[in-house]
């Protein structure tokens, strides 16, 4: 849910996400999770690749989602 929430947040933002990394903290079922969002360019300048990775408190990967975002 943490990764999906970050992707929904990006889709609802009226501007394209900037390139680079961003971090957030998300709590689910009493567990603190760290979310990293990495946005990178693609060959088509109007598209961006977005990787969302969720890690637990010990930095073990829990989930990774990858998508492509375009203009709205």
N, C-alpha and C positions, 0 to 999 in steps of 0.2 A: 504494500500500500504506500509506503514511503516513496519508492521510486516512481510509482504511477502518479502520486500527488505532485511530484516535481515536474513531471512531463506535462501534466494538465496545467500547472501554473505557467509554464513556458508557452503553452499553446494559447492561453488566455491573455497573455501579455500583448499589447498592441504593437510592439516593436520586436524585431528579431533579437534573439539573445546575443550578447557580445561573445567574441572568441575568448577562450580561456577556461579556467577552472573555478568552481565555486563550491563551497562546503556548507552543509546544514546539519542540524541534529534533529532526529525524529524519534519519538517514543511510541512504541506499539506494544500493547499487552504488558506494560511495565518494563519493557526492555528498551534501553537506549541504543539507538542505531545512528551511525554516521553515514551521511549521504554526500557523495561527490558527483558533481555535474561537470562534464567536460564538453565544451563546444568547439568544434573544429571546422574549418572551411572544406568545401568540396569543389570539384572542378567547375560546377555551375555556381556562379557567385550568388545566386538568389536562394541557394539551399545550404543548410548547415547540418552537420552530423552531431548528434547529442548522445553522449554516453552517460548513463546514470548508474553508479555503483553504490551498493549498500553494504556496509561492514558492521560487524558487531563490536562490542567494547574491546575485545581482544584483537581487533583488526582483521578478523577472518572474513572473507567475502561471503555474503549471504545471497546477493542477487545482482545481476547486471542486465540492464535494458539498453538497447541501442535503437535510435530512430533517426529519421531525417525530417527536419522542419523546413518549411517553405513560407513564403509570404502569405498573408491572410487575405 
